[in-house]
């Protein structure tokens, strides 16, 4: 988090620290991949998924969730 002195600083701060569109899209793909692999009843889930040749584990999923939460919070603020 950051400390701001004046409310006029919020927009600039959100613009600087908000996740990019590419980061948001990648986070969504991570979560979609994880959900697809972990919910597949045909195979035993090993706690690992592969997305574009990269290994995805729970720590990546948690990071993706936090990034999307931050993006949603900023979007909610900007729309109000």
PDB file of N, CA, C and O in Angstrom, chain B, residues numbered from 101:
ATOM      1  N   UNK B 101       0.801  -1.171   0.000  1.00  0.00           N
ATOM      2  CA  UNK B 101       0.000   0.000   0.000  1.00  0.00           C
ATOM      3  C   UNK B 101       0.858   1.255   0.000  1.00  0.00           C
ATOM      4  O   UNK B 101       2.051   1.223   0.301  1.00  0.00           O
ATOM      5  N   UNK B 102       0.236   2.318  -0.335  1.00  0.00           N
ATOM      6  CA  UNK B 102       0.896   3.619  -0.375  1.00  0.00           C
ATOM      7  C   UNK B 102       0.104   4.591   0.494  1.00  0.00           C
ATOM      8  O   UNK B 102      -1.101   4.434   0.694  1.00  0.00           O
ATOM      9  N   UNK B 103       0.802   5.589   0.998  1.00  0.00           N
ATOM     10  CA  UNK B 103       0.161   6.652   1.754  1.00  0.00           C
ATOM     11  C   UNK B 103       0.031   7.863   0.844  1.00  0.00           C
ATOM     12  O   UNK B 103       1.008   8.315   0.247  1.00  0.00           O
ATOM     13  N   UNK B 104      -1.175   8.376   0.747  1.00  0.00           N
ATOM     14  CA  UNK B 104      -1.432   9.543  -0.085  1.00  0.00           C
ATOM     15  C   UNK B 104      -1.830  10.707   0.805  1.00  0.00           C
ATOM     16  O   UNK B 104      -2.487  10.531   1.832  1.00  0.00           O
ATOM     17  N   UNK B 105      -1.424  11.886   0.396  1.00  0.00           N
ATOM     18  CA  UNK B 105      -1.716  13.074   1.184  1.00  0.00           C
ATOM     19  C   UNK B 105      -3.033  13.705   0.760  1.00  0.00           C
ATOM     20  O   UNK B 105      -3.741  14.287   1.582  1.00  0.00           O
ATOM     21  N   UNK B 106      -3.359  13.591  -0.512  1.00  0.00           N
ATOM     22  CA  UNK B 106      -4.543  14.272  -1.028  1.00  0.00           C
ATOM     23  C   UNK B 106      -5.336  13.328  -1.936  1.00  0.00           C
ATOM     24  O   UNK B 106      -4.748  12.544  -2.680  1.00  0.00           O
ATOM     25  N   UNK B 107      -6.674  13.402  -1.876  1.00  0.00           N
ATOM     26  CA  UNK B 107      -7.503  12.526  -2.721  1.00  0.00           C
ATOM     27  C   UNK B 107      -7.235  12.680  -4.220  1.00  0.00           C
ATOM     28  O   UNK B 107      -7.473  11.745  -4.984  1.00  0.00           O
ATOM     29  N   UNK B 108      -6.749  13.832  -4.645  1.00  0.00           N
ATOM     30  CA  UNK B 108      -6.443  14.022  -6.066  1.00  0.00           C
ATOM     31  C   UNK B 108      -5.312  13.116  -6.535  1.00  0.00           C
ATOM     32  O   UNK B 108      -5.114  12.959  -7.740  1.00  0.00           O
ATOM     33  N   UNK B 109      -4.575  12.523  -5.620  1.00  0.00           N
ATOM     34  CA  UNK B 109      -3.470  11.632  -5.977  1.00  0.00           C
ATOM     35  C   UNK B 109      -3.940  10.217  -6.312  1.00  0.00           C
ATOM     36  O   UNK B 109      -3.177   9.424  -6.863  1.00  0.00           O
ATOM     37  N   UNK B 110      -5.195   9.900  -5.979  1.00  0.00           N
ATOM     38  CA  UNK B 110      -5.690   8.534  -6.156  1.00  0.00           C
ATOM     39  C   UNK B 110      -5.652   8.065  -7.608  1.00  0.00           C
ATOM     40  O   UNK B 110      -5.181   6.963  -7.886  1.00  0.00           O
ATOM     41  N   UNK B 111      -6.132   8.871  -8.516  1.00  0.00           N
ATOM     42  CA  UNK B 111      -6.183   8.434  -9.921  1.00  0.00           C
ATOM     43  C   UNK B 111      -4.794   8.133 -10.468  1.00  0.00           C
ATOM     44  O   UNK B 111      -4.581   7.105 -11.110  1.00  0.00           O
ATOM     45  N   UNK B 112      -3.851   9.034 -10.212  1.00  0.00           N
ATOM     46  CA  UNK B 112      -2.487   8.820 -10.712  1.00  0.00           C
ATOM     47  C   UNK B 112      -1.864   7.588 -10.067  1.00  0.00           C
ATOM     48  O   UNK B 112      -1.197   6.804 -10.741  1.00  0.00           O
ATOM     49  N   UNK B 113      -2.077   7.417  -8.780  1.00  0.00           N
ATOM     50  CA  UNK B 113      -1.514   6.266  -8.070  1.00  0.00           C
ATOM     51  C   UNK B 113      -2.118   4.970  -8.602  1.00  0.00           C
ATOM     52  O   UNK B 113      -1.399   3.996  -8.824  1.00  0.00           O
ATOM     53  N   UNK B 114      -3.419   4.954  -8.803  1.00  0.00           N
ATOM     54  CA  UNK B 114      -4.065   3.756  -9.350  1.00  0.00           C
ATOM     55  C   UNK B 114      -3.572   3.453 -10.751  1.00  0.00           C
ATOM     56  O   UNK B 114      -3.382   2.289 -11.104  1.00  0.00           O
ATOM     57  N   UNK B 115      -3.363   4.486 -11.553  1.00  0.00           N
ATOM     58  CA  UNK B 115      -2.867   4.277 -12.910  1.00  0.00           C
ATOM     59  C   UNK B 115      -1.473   3.661 -12.899  1.00  0.00           C
ATOM     60  O   UNK B 115      -1.168   2.789 -13.713  1.00  0.00           O
ATOM     61  N   UNK B 116      -0.634   4.110 -11.984  1.00  0.00           N
ATOM     62  CA  UNK B 116       0.745   3.614 -11.901  1.00  0.00           C
ATOM     63  C   UNK B 116       0.802   2.185 -11.371  1.00  0.00           C
ATOM     64  O   UNK B 116       1.565   1.364 -11.879  1.00  0.00           O
ATOM     65  N   UNK B 117       0.000   1.888 -10.355  1.00  0.00           N
ATOM     66  CA  UNK B 117       0.103   0.592  -9.682  1.00  0.00           C
ATOM     67  C   UNK B 117      -0.917  -0.442 -10.145  1.00  0.00           C
ATOM     68  O   UNK B 117      -0.866  -1.593  -9.711  1.00  0.00           O
ATOM     69  N   UNK B 118      -1.829  -0.055 -11.008  1.00  0.00           N
ATOM     70  CA  UNK B 118      -2.829  -1.007 -11.498  1.00  0.00           C
ATOM     71  C   UNK B 118      -2.161  -2.037 -12.407  1.00  0.00           C
ATOM     72  O   UNK B 118      -1.230  -1.704 -13.140  1.00  0.00           O
ATOM     73  N   UNK B 119      -2.624  -3.270 -12.365  1.00  0.00           N
ATOM     74  CA  UNK B 119      -2.094  -4.288 -13.280  1.00  0.00           C
ATOM     75  C   UNK B 119      -2.430  -3.916 -14.729  1.00  0.00           C
ATOM     76  O   UNK B 119      -3.482  -3.338 -15.003  1.00  0.00           O
ATOM     77  N   UNK B 120      -1.541  -4.251 -15.631  1.00  0.00           N
ATOM     78  CA  UNK B 120      -1.785  -3.990 -17.053  1.00  0.00           C
ATOM     79  C   UNK B 120      -2.843  -4.962 -17.584  1.00  0.00           C
ATOM     80  O   UNK B 120      -3.165  -5.959 -16.939  1.00  0.00           O
ATOM     81  N   UNK B 121      -3.368  -4.656 -18.756  1.00  0.00           N
ATOM     82  CA  UNK B 121      -4.339  -5.554 -19.389  1.00  0.00           C
ATOM     83  C   UNK B 121      -3.729  -6.930 -19.633  1.00  0.00           C
ATOM     84  O   UNK B 121      -4.400  -7.952 -19.489  1.00  0.00           O
ATOM     85  N   UNK B 122      -2.463  -6.944 -20.001  1.00  0.00           N
ATOM     86  CA  UNK B 122      -1.775  -8.210 -20.249  1.00  0.00           C
ATOM     87  C   UNK B 122      -1.642  -9.026 -18.965  1.00  0.00           C
ATOM     88  O   UNK B 122      -1.833 -10.242 -18.976  1.00  0.00           O
ATOM     89  N   UNK B 123      -1.314  -8.355 -17.858  1.00  0.00           N
ATOM     90  CA  UNK B 123      -1.201  -9.053 -16.569  1.00  0.00           C
ATOM     91  C   UNK B 123      -2.550  -9.620 -16.132  1.00  0.00           C
ATOM     92  O   UNK B 123      -2.623 -10.731 -15.608  1.00  0.00           O
ATOM     93  N   UNK B 124      -3.601  -8.857 -16.348  1.00  0.00           N
ATOM     94  CA  UNK B 124      -4.947  -9.310 -15.989  1.00  0.00           C
ATOM     95  C   UNK B 124      -5.332 -10.522 -16.828  1.00  0.00           C
ATOM     96  O   UNK B 124      -5.850 -11.506 -16.300  1.00  0.00           O
ATOM     97  N   UNK B 125      -5.084 -10.455 -18.118  1.00  0.00           N
ATOM     98  CA  UNK B 125      -5.409 -11.572 -19.003  1.00  0.00           C
ATOM     99  C   UNK B 125      -4.620 -12.825 -18.622  1.00  0.00           C
ATOM    100  O   UNK B 125      -5.176 -13.923 -18.600  1.00  0.00           O
ATOM    101  N   UNK B 126      -3.340 -12.669 -18.325  1.00  0.00           N
ATOM    102  CA  UNK B 126      -2.529 -13.821 -17.935  1.00  0.00           C
ATOM    103  C   UNK B 126      -3.032 -14.418 -16.622  1.00  0.00           C
ATOM    104  O   UNK B 126      -3.101 -15.639 -16.486  1.00  0.00           O
ATOM    105  N   UNK B 127      -3.382 -13.574 -15.661  1.00  0.00           N
ATOM    106  CA  UNK B 127      -3.907 -14.058 -14.379  1.00  0.00           C
ATOM    107  C   UNK B 127      -5.187 -14.857 -14.600  1.00  0.00           C
ATOM    108  O   UNK B 127      -5.389 -15.897 -13.973  1.00  0.00           O
ATOM    109  N   UNK B 128      -6.036 -14.382 -15.475  1.00  0.00           N
ATOM    110  CA  UNK B 128      -7.272 -15.115 -15.788  1.00  0.00           C
ATOM    111  C   UNK B 128      -6.965 -16.460 -16.432  1.00  0.00           C
ATOM    112  O   UNK B 128      -7.613 -17.462 -16.130  1.00  0.00           O
ATOM    113  N   UNK B 129      -5.978 -16.479 -17.319  1.00  0.00           N
ATOM    114  CA  UNK B 129      -5.594 -17.741 -17.966  1.00  0.00           C
ATOM    115  C   UNK B 129      -5.016 -18.721 -16.950  1.00  0.00           C
ATOM    116  O   UNK B 129      -5.274 -19.922 -17.029  1.00  0.00           O
ATOM    117  N   UNK B 130      -4.236 -18.214 -15.995  1.00  0.00           N
ATOM    118  CA  UNK B 130      -3.692 -19.068 -14.930  1.00  0.00           C
ATOM    119  C   UNK B 130      -4.841 -19.707 -14.148  1.00  0.00           C
ATOM    120  O   UNK B 130      -4.842 -20.916 -13.917  1.00  0.00           O
ATOM    121  N   UNK B 131      -5.810 -18.896 -13.745  1.00  0.00           N
ATOM    122  CA  UNK B 131      -6.935 -19.429 -12.970  1.00  0.00           C
ATOM    123  C   UNK B 131      -7.770 -20.404 -13.791  1.00  0.00           C
ATOM    124  O   UNK B 131      -8.193 -21.440 -13.278  1.00  0.00           O
ATOM    125  N   UNK B 132      -8.012 -20.084 -15.056  1.00  0.00           N
ATOM    126  CA  UNK B 132      -8.777 -20.994 -15.917  1.00  0.00           C
ATOM    127  C   UNK B 132      -8.057 -22.327 -16.087  1.00  0.00           C
ATOM    128  O   UNK B 132      -8.677 -23.388 -16.016  1.00  0.00           O
ATOM    129  N   UNK B 133      -6.756 -22.269 -16.309  1.00  0.00           N
ATOM    130  CA  UNK B 133      -5.953 -23.489 -16.466  1.00  0.00           C
ATOM    131  C   UNK B 133      -6.002 -24.320 -15.192  1.00  0.00           C
ATOM    132  O   UNK B 133      -6.222 -25.530 -15.237  1.00  0.00           O
ATOM    133  N   UNK B 134      -5.796 -23.665 -14.061  1.00  0.00           N
ATOM    134  CA  UNK B 134      -5.793 -24.352 -12.772  1.00  0.00           C
ATOM    135  C   UNK B 134      -7.143 -25.025 -12.514  1.00  0.00           C
ATOM    136  O   UNK B 134      -7.202 -26.176 -12.082  1.00  0.00           O
ATOM    137  N   UNK B 135      -8.205 -24.303 -12.782  1.00  0.00           N
ATOM    138  CA  UNK B 135      -9.551 -24.847 -12.565  1.00  0.00           C
ATOM    139  C   UNK B 135      -9.796 -26.052 -13.465  1.00  0.00           C
ATOM    140  O   UNK B 135     -10.344 -27.061 -13.024  1.00  0.00           O
ATOM    141  N   UNK B 136      -9.391 -25.944 -14.718  1.00  0.00           N
ATOM    142  CA  UNK B 136      -9.598 -27.051 -15.664  1.00  0.00           C
ATOM    143  C   UNK B 136      -8.850 -28.299 -15.229  1.00  0.00           C
ATOM    144  O   UNK B 136      -9.396 -29.401 -15.286  1.00  0.00           O
ATOM    145  N   UNK B 137      -7.618 -28.139 -14.800  1.00  0.00           N
ATOM    146  CA  UNK B 137      -6.798 -29.289 -14.412  1.00  0.00           C
ATOM    147  C   UNK B 137      -7.244 -29.850 -13.064  1.00  0.00           C
ATOM    148  O   UNK B 137      -7.344 -31.067 -12.902  1.00  0.00           O
ATOM    149  N   UNK B 138      -7.509 -28.990 -12.115  1.00  0.00           N
ATOM    150  CA  UNK B 138      -7.849 -29.468 -10.767  1.00  0.00           C
ATOM    151  C   UNK B 138      -9.247 -30.063 -10.684  1.00  0.00           C
ATOM    152  O   UNK B 138      -9.529 -30.847  -9.778  1.00  0.00           O
ATOM    153  N   UNK B 139     -10.123 -29.704 -11.612  1.00  0.00           N
ATOM    154  CA  UNK B 139     -11.487 -30.244 -11.574  1.00  0.00           C
ATOM    155  C   UNK B 139     -11.692 -31.423 -12.511  1.00  0.00           C
ATOM    156  O   UNK B 139     -12.797 -31.960 -12.594  1.00  0.00           O
ATOM    157  N   UNK B 140     -10.646 -31.835 -13.216  1.00  0.00           N
ATOM    158  CA  UNK B 140     -10.739 -32.951 -14.141  1.00  0.00           C
ATOM    159  C   UNK B 140     -10.844 -34.257 -13.341  1.00  0.00           C
ATOM    160  O   UNK B 140      -9.884 -34.689 -12.703  1.00  0.00           O
ATOM    161  N   UNK B 141     -12.013 -34.863 -13.389  1.00  0.00           N
ATOM    162  CA  UNK B 141     -12.239 -36.082 -12.598  1.00  0.00           C
ATOM    163  C   UNK B 141     -11.635 -37.327 -13.248  1.00  0.00           C
ATOM    164  O   UNK B 141     -11.600 -38.390 -12.628  1.00  0.00           O
ATOM    165  N   UNK B 142     -11.161 -37.207 -14.484  1.00  0.00           N
ATOM    166  CA  UNK B 142     -10.585 -38.358 -15.167  1.00  0.00           C
ATOM    167  C   UNK B 142      -9.170 -38.676 -14.686  1.00  0.00           C
ATOM    168  O   UNK B 142      -8.701 -39.805 -14.831  1.00  0.00           O
ATOM    169  N   UNK B 143      -8.498 -37.692 -14.121  1.00  0.00           N
ATOM    170  CA  UNK B 143      -7.112 -37.882 -13.691  1.00  0.00           C
ATOM    171  C   UNK B 143      -6.959 -37.426 -12.246  1.00  0.00           C
ATOM    172  O   UNK B 143      -7.709 -36.575 -11.769  1.00  0.00           O
ATOM    173  N   UNK B 144      -5.980 -38.001 -11.557  1.00  0.00           N
ATOM    174  CA  UNK B 144      -5.682 -37.569 -10.196  1.00  0.00           C
ATOM    175  C   UNK B 144      -4.897 -36.264 -10.282  1.00  0.00           C
ATOM    176  O   UNK B 144      -3.891 -36.186 -10.987  1.00  0.00           O
ATOM    177  N   UNK B 145      -5.356 -35.238  -9.564  1.00  0.00           N
ATOM    178  CA  UNK B 145      -4.696 -33.935  -9.586  1.00  0.00           C
ATOM    179  C   UNK B 145      -3.426 -33.995  -8.754  1.00  0.00           C
ATOM    180  O   UNK B 145      -3.447 -34.417  -7.598  1.00  0.00           O
ATOM    181  N   UNK B 146      -2.319 -33.568  -9.353  1.00  0.00           N
ATOM    182  CA  UNK B 146      -1.019 -33.649  -8.686  1.00  0.00           C
ATOM    183  C   UNK B 146      -0.590 -32.334  -8.050  1.00  0.00           C
ATOM    184  O   UNK B 146       0.476 -32.262  -7.438  1.00  0.00           O
ATOM    185  N   UNK B 147      -1.412 -31.285  -8.189  1.00  0.00           N
ATOM    186  CA  UNK B 147      -1.046 -29.983  -7.632  1.00  0.00           C
ATOM    187  C   UNK B 147      -0.214 -29.148  -8.579  1.00  0.00           C
ATOM    188  O   UNK B 147       0.345 -28.122  -8.191  1.00  0.00           O
ATOM    189  N   UNK B 148      -0.133 -29.593  -9.830  1.00  0.00           N
ATOM    190  CA  UNK B 148       0.641 -28.876 -10.848  1.00  0.00           C
ATOM    191  C   UNK B 148      -0.185 -28.817 -12.130  1.00  0.00           C
ATOM    192  O   UNK B 148      -0.823 -29.793 -12.524  1.00  0.00           O
ATOM    193  N   UNK B 149      -0.158 -27.654 -12.768  1.00  0.00           N
ATOM    194  CA  UNK B 149      -0.770 -27.490 -14.085  1.00  0.00           C
ATOM    195  C   UNK B 149       0.299 -26.915 -15.008  1.00  0.00           C
ATOM    196  O   UNK B 149       1.314 -26.394 -14.546  1.00  0.00           O
ATOM    197  N   UNK B 150       0.067 -27.013 -16.301  1.00  0.00           N
ATOM    198  CA  UNK B 150       1.010 -26.463 -17.274  1.00  0.00           C
ATOM    199  C   UNK B 150       0.244 -25.505 -18.177  1.00  0.00           C
ATOM    200  O   UNK B 150      -0.787 -25.855 -18.752  1.00  0.00           O
ATOM    201  N   UNK B 151       0.773 -24.287 -18.288  1.00  0.00           N
ATOM    202  CA  UNK B 151       0.181 -23.262 -19.132  1.00  0.00           C
ATOM    203  C   UNK B 151       1.268 -22.723 -20.049  1.00  0.00           C
ATOM    204  O   UNK B 151       2.246 -22.133 -19.588  1.00  0.00           O
ATOM    205  N   UNK B 152       1.093 -22.926 -21.330  1.00  0.00           N
ATOM    206  CA  UNK B 152       2.082 -22.466 -22.325  1.00  0.00           C
ATOM    207  C   UNK B 152       3.491 -22.954 -21.980  1.00  0.00           C
ATOM    208  O   UNK B 152       4.464 -22.213 -22.126  1.00  0.00           O
ATOM    209  N   UNK B 153       3.593 -24.196 -21.524  1.00  0.00           N
ATOM    210  CA  UNK B 153       4.883 -24.776 -21.210  1.00  0.00           C
ATOM    211  C   UNK B 153       5.454 -24.371 -19.861  1.00  0.00           C
ATOM    212  O   UNK B 153       6.565 -24.776 -19.518  1.00  0.00           O
ATOM    213  N   UNK B 154       4.727 -23.588 -19.099  1.00  0.00           N
ATOM    214  CA  UNK B 154       5.186 -23.151 -17.774  1.00  0.00           C
ATOM    215  C   UNK B 154       4.414 -23.886 -16.687  1.00  0.00           C
ATOM    216  O   UNK B 154       3.201 -24.074 -16.784  1.00  0.00           O
ATOM    217  N   UNK B 155       5.134 -24.295 -15.659  1.00  0.00           N
ATOM    218  CA  UNK B 155       4.515 -24.996 -14.543  1.00  0.00           C
ATOM    219  C   UNK B 155       3.754 -23.993 -13.668  1.00  0.00           C
ATOM    220  O   UNK B 155       4.281 -22.944 -13.297  1.00  0.00           O
ATOM    221  N   UNK B 156       2.519 -24.339 -13.352  1.00  0.00           N
ATOM    222  CA  UNK B 156       1.667 -23.515 -12.496  1.00  0.00           C
ATOM    223  C   UNK B 156       1.407 -24.300 -11.214  1.00  0.00           C
ATOM    224  O   UNK B 156       0.968 -25.450 -11.252  1.00  0.00           O
ATOM    225  N   UNK B 157       1.685 -23.659 -10.080  1.00  0.00           N
ATOM    226  CA  UNK B 157       1.420 -24.265  -8.779  1.00  0.00           C
ATOM    227  C   UNK B 157       0.531 -23.329  -7.975  1.00  0.00           C
ATOM    228  O   UNK B 157       0.191 -22.235  -8.428  1.00  0.00           O
ATOM    229  N   UNK B 158       0.163 -23.766  -6.787  1.00  0.00           N
ATOM    230  CA  UNK B 158      -0.746 -23.002  -5.941  1.00  0.00           C
ATOM    231  C   UNK B 158      -0.254 -21.568  -5.708  1.00  0.00           C
ATOM    232  O   UNK B 158      -1.069 -20.647  -5.673  1.00  0.00           O
ATOM    233  N   UNK B 159       1.047 -21.362  -5.550  1.00  0.00           N
ATOM    234  CA  UNK B 159       1.553 -20.010  -5.311  1.00  0.00           C
ATOM    235  C   UNK B 159       1.284 -19.095  -6.493  1.00  0.00           C
ATOM    236  O   UNK B 159       1.055 -17.900  -6.302  1.00  0.00           O
ATOM    237  N   UNK B 160       1.305 -19.622  -7.703  1.00  0.00           N
ATOM    238  CA  UNK B 160       0.997 -18.823  -8.890  1.00  0.00           C
ATOM    239  C   UNK B 160      -0.492 -18.498  -8.937  1.00  0.00           C
ATOM    240  O   UNK B 160      -0.892 -17.406  -9.341  1.00  0.00           O
ATOM    241  N   UNK B 161      -1.294 -19.454  -8.521  1.00  0.00           N
ATOM    242  CA  UNK B 161      -2.742 -19.253  -8.489  1.00  0.00           C
ATOM    243  C   UNK B 161      -3.090 -18.167  -7.466  1.00  0.00           C
ATOM    244  O   UNK B 161      -3.916 -17.298  -7.744  1.00  0.00           O
ATOM    245  N   UNK B 162      -2.475 -18.212  -6.304  1.00  0.00           N
ATOM    246  CA  UNK B 162      -2.723 -17.209  -5.274  1.00  0.00           C
ATOM    247  C   UNK B 162      -2.296 -15.823  -5.753  1.00  0.00           C
ATOM    248  O   UNK B 162      -3.000 -14.841  -5.514  1.00  0.00           O
ATOM    249  N   UNK B 163      -1.164 -15.738  -6.419  1.00  0.00           N
ATOM    250  CA  UNK B 163      -0.707 -14.451  -6.970  1.00  0.00           C
ATOM    251  C   UNK B 163      -1.690 -13.929  -8.016  1.00  0.00           C
ATOM    252  O   UNK B 163      -1.983 -12.734  -8.058  1.00  0.00           O
ATOM    253  N   UNK B 164      -2.190 -14.816  -8.848  1.00  0.00           N
ATOM    254  CA  UNK B 164      -3.162 -14.417  -9.871  1.00  0.00           C
ATOM    255  C   UNK B 164      -4.444 -13.908  -9.231  1.00  0.00           C
ATOM    256  O   UNK B 164      -5.016 -12.915  -9.680  1.00  0.00           O
ATOM    257  N   UNK B 165      -4.891 -14.585  -8.186  1.00  0.00           N
ATOM    258  CA  UNK B 165      -6.107 -14.137  -7.477  1.00  0.00           C
ATOM    259  C   UNK B 165      -5.907 -12.751  -6.866  1.00  0.00           C
ATOM    260  O   UNK B 165      -6.781 -11.891  -6.978  1.00  0.00           O
ATOM    261  N   UNK B 166      -4.775 -12.533  -6.228  1.00  0.00           N
ATOM    262  CA  UNK B 166      -4.504 -11.235  -5.608  1.00  0.00           C
ATOM    263  C   UNK B 166      -4.418 -10.128  -6.659  1.00  0.00           C
ATOM    264  O   UNK B 166      -4.916  -9.023  -6.441  1.00  0.00           O
ATOM    265  N   UNK B 167      -3.792 -10.419  -7.789  1.00  0.00           N
ATOM    266  CA  UNK B 167      -3.704  -9.429  -8.855  1.00  0.00           C
ATOM    267  C   UNK B 167      -5.099  -9.053  -9.354  1.00  0.00           C
ATOM    268  O   UNK B 167      -5.389  -7.874  -9.556  1.00  0.00           O
ATOM    269  N   UNK B 168      -5.958 -10.046  -9.551  1.00  0.00           N
ATOM    270  CA  UNK B 168      -7.315  -9.765 -10.020  1.00  0.00           C
ATOM    271  C   UNK B 168      -8.132  -9.021  -8.969  1.00  0.00           C
ATOM    272  O   UNK B 168      -8.948  -8.167  -9.316  1.00  0.00           O
ATOM    273  N   UNK B 169      -7.926  -9.333  -7.695  1.00  0.00           N
ATOM    274  CA  UNK B 169      -8.608  -8.588  -6.631  1.00  0.00           C
ATOM    275  C   UNK B 169      -8.194  -7.118  -6.653  1.00  0.00           C
ATOM    276  O   UNK B 169      -9.034  -6.229  -6.511  1.00  0.00           O
ATOM    277  N   UNK B 170      -6.903  -6.866  -6.830  1.00  0.00           N
ATOM    278  CA  UNK B 170      -6.411  -5.484  -6.888  1.00  0.00           C
ATOM    279  C   UNK B 170      -6.984  -4.777  -8.107  1.00  0.00           C
ATOM    280  O   UNK B 170      -7.422  -3.631  -8.008  1.00  0.00           O
ATOM    281  N   UNK B 171      -6.985  -5.441  -9.244  1.00  0.00           N
ATOM    282  CA  UNK B 171      -7.536  -4.848 -10.466  1.00  0.00           C
ATOM    283  C   UNK B 171      -9.027  -4.538 -10.298  1.00  0.00           C
ATOM    284  O   UNK B 171      -9.499  -3.491 -10.742  1.00  0.00           O
ATOM    285  N   UNK B 172      -9.760  -5.439  -9.665  1.00  0.00           N
ATOM    286  CA  UNK B 172     -11.201  -5.217  -9.441  1.00  0.00           C
ATOM    287  C   UNK B 172     -11.446  -4.068  -8.481  1.00  0.00           C
ATOM    288  O   UNK B 172     -12.372  -3.281  -8.679  1.00  0.00           O
ATOM    289  N   UNK B 173     -10.623  -3.960  -7.439  1.00  0.00           N
ATOM    290  CA  UNK B 173     -10.779  -2.869  -6.473  1.00  0.00           C
ATOM    291  C   UNK B 173     -10.527  -1.518  -7.151  1.00  0.00           C
ATOM    292  O   UNK B 173     -11.261  -0.558  -6.918  1.00  0.00           O
ATOM    293  N   UNK B 174      -9.509  -1.451  -7.971  1.00  0.00           N
ATOM    294  CA  UNK B 174      -9.199  -0.204  -8.670  1.00  0.00           C
ATOM    295  C   UNK B 174     -10.316   0.129  -9.668  1.00  0.00           C
ATOM    296  O   UNK B 174     -10.726   1.284  -9.779  1.00  0.00           O
ATOM    297  N   UNK B 175     -10.795  -0.866 -10.378  1.00  0.00           N
ATOM    298  CA  UNK B 175     -11.883  -0.635 -11.342  1.00  0.00           C
ATOM    299  C   UNK B 175     -13.151  -0.171 -10.636  1.00  0.00           C
ATOM    300  O   UNK B 175     -13.866   0.691 -11.147  1.00  0.00           O
ATOM    301  N   UNK B 176     -13.434  -0.738  -9.463  1.00  0.00           N
ATOM    302  CA  UNK B 176     -14.614  -0.330  -8.697  1.00  0.00           C
ATOM    303  C   UNK B 176     -14.499   1.115  -8.252  1.00  0.00           C
ATOM    304  O   UNK B 176     -15.469   1.871  -8.301  1.00  0.00           O
ATOM    305  N   UNK B 177     -13.297   1.494  -7.813  1.00  0.00           N
ATOM    306  CA  UNK B 177     -13.069   2.878  -7.376  1.00  0.00           C
ATOM    307  C   UNK B 177     -13.251   3.842  -8.544  1.00  0.00           C
ATOM    308  O   UNK B 177     -13.897   4.881  -8.404  1.00  0.00           O
ATOM    309  N   UNK B 178     -12.684   3.498  -9.683  1.00  0.00           N
ATOM    310  CA  UNK B 178     -12.732   4.383 -10.837  1.00  0.00           C
ATOM    311  C   UNK B 178     -14.127   4.525 -11.415  1.00  0.00           C
ATOM    312  O   UNK B 178     -14.443   5.552 -12.017  1.00  0.00           O
ATOM    313  N   UNK B 179     -14.972   3.509 -11.244  1.00  0.00           N
ATOM    314  CA  UNK B 179     -16.327   3.575 -11.778  1.00  0.00           C
ATOM    315  C   UNK B 179     -17.291   4.289 -10.832  1.00  0.00           C
ATOM    316  O   UNK B 179     -18.428   4.578 -11.205  1.00  0.00           O
ATOM    317  N   UNK B 180     -16.841   4.573  -9.612  1.00  0.00           N
ATOM    318  CA  UNK B 180     -17.755   5.254  -8.667  1.00  0.00           C
ATOM    319  C   UNK B 180     -17.558   6.743  -8.654  1.00  0.00           C
ATOM    320  O   UNK B 180     -18.245   7.450  -7.917  1.00  0.00           O
TER     321      UNK B 180
END
